[in-house]
């Protein structure tokens, strides 16, 4: 098998993986929510299901974008092919971006900053700020 054929098959595997992640992730999410569902908890169940499915779609989209990038290596680029590929990657990246914002509740570039602030102990966890008299900064050592 030559290199071009190997790369082309790799792109197909990534595409299949992306679709499989979305389908299997949705089925698993449905099962988890069904097991955890309690009467009267419909809104919580819906939010939980939506978040789990959103994460599955987000991971699947990342794999599909990777497949598109791999495919550019395996095929001889034409102007039309590059434009179509660019639009596909742009649309999938936009979908990934908007899903990430919806799931995380903040811009993706703030994730590392927010994790770093909490890990360094510069801010107290969000639940401690709601208590009366709780400081917003961790005590100095």
C-alpha positions in Angstrom: 0.0 0.0 0.0 1.5 3.3 -1.0 1.5 6.4 1.2 -1.4 8.2 -0.6 -3.7 5.2 -0.1 -2.7 4.9 3.5 -3.4 8.5 4.2 -6.8 8.3 2.4 -7.8 5.3 4.5 -6.7 7.2 7.6 -9.0 10.0 6.7 -11.9 7.5 6.2 -11.1 6.0 9.7 -11.3 9.5 11.2 -14.6 10.2 9.5 -16.0 6.9 10.7 -14.7 7.6 14.2 -16.3 11.0 14.2 -19.7 9.7 13.2 -19.4 6.8 15.6 -18.5 9.1 18.5 -21.6 11.2 17.8 -24.0 8.2 17.4 -22.6 6.1 20.3 -22.2 9.2 22.5 -25.9 10.1 21.9 -27.0 6.5 22.7 -24.9 6.4 25.9 -26.1 9.8 26.9 -29.7 8.7 26.5 -29.0 5.6 28.6 -27.3 7.6 31.4 -30.1 10.1 31.6 -32.7 7.4 31.6 -31.0 5.6 34.5 -30.6 8.8 36.4 -34.0 10.2 35.7 -36.3 10.8 38.6 -39.9 11.9 38.6 -40.1 15.7 38.6 -36.6 16.1 37.4 -37.4 16.5 33.7 -35.6 19.8 33.3 -32.4 18.5 34.9 -32.6 15.4 32.8 -33.0 17.5 29.6 -30.1 19.7 30.5 -27.9 16.7 31.4 -28.8 14.9 28.1 -28.2 18.1 26.1 -24.8 18.6 27.6 -23.7 15.0 27.1 -24.9 15.0 23.5 -23.3 18.3 22.9 -19.9 17.0 24.1 -20.3 13.9 21.9 -21.0 16.1 18.9 -18.1 18.4 19.7 -15.7 15.5 19.8 -17.2 14.0 16.6 -16.8 17.3 14.8 -13.1 17.5 15.9 -12.5 14.1 14.4 -14.3 15.2 11.2 -12.2 18.3 10.9 -9.1 16.1 11.4 -10.3 13.8 8.6 -10.7 16.8 6.3 -7.1 18.0 7.1 -5.7 14.5 6.5 -7.6 14.3 3.2 -5.8 17.5 1.9 -2.5 15.6 2.2 -3.8 12.5 0.3 -5.5 14.2 -2.7 -4.1 16.4 -5.4 -5.4 19.9 -4.5 -7.5 21.7 -7.0 -8.9 25.2 -6.6 -12.4 23.9 -6.4 -11.4 21.2 -3.9 -9.5 23.6 -1.7 -12.5 26.0 -1.6 -15.0 23.3 -0.8 -12.6 21.9 1.9 -12.1 25.4 3.3 -15.8 25.9 3.6 -16.4 22.5 5.2 -13.6 23.1 7.8 -14.9 26.6 8.4 -18.5 25.4 9.0 -17.4 22.5 11.2 -15.0 24.8 13.2 -17.8 27.3 13.7 -20.1 24.6 14.9 -17.4 23.3 17.3 -16.8 26.9 18.6 -20.4 27.6 19.2 -21.0 24.3 20.9 -18.0 24.9 23.2 -19.3 28.3 24.2 -22.7 26.9 24.9 -21.4 23.9 26.9 -18.7 25.8 28.9 -20.5 29.1 29.3 -17.4 31.1 28.3 -15.2 31.8 25.4 -12.9 28.8 24.6 -9.7 30.9 25.0 -10.7 31.7 28.6 -10.7 28.0 29.6 -7.0 27.8 30.5 -7.1 31.1 32.2 -10.0 30.1 34.4 -8.5 26.7 35.2 -5.2 28.3 36.0 -6.7 30.8 38.4 -8.5 28.1 40.4 -5.6 25.7 40.4 -3.2 28.4 41.7 -5.6 29.1 44.5 -5.9 32.8 43.7 -9.7 32.5 43.8 -11.9 30.6 46.1 -14.3 28.1 44.4 -17.6 29.6 43.2 -19.6 28.1 46.0 -17.5 29.7 48.8 -18.2 33.2 47.3 -21.9 32.9 48.0 -21.5 32.5 51.7 -21.7 35.7 53.8 -18.3 36.9 54.9 -16.5 34.6 52.5 -13.4 36.2 50.9 -13.0 36.2 47.2 -9.3 35.6 47.5 -7.6 32.6 49.1 -5.8 33.3 52.3 -2.1 34.2 51.9 0.4 31.7 53.2 
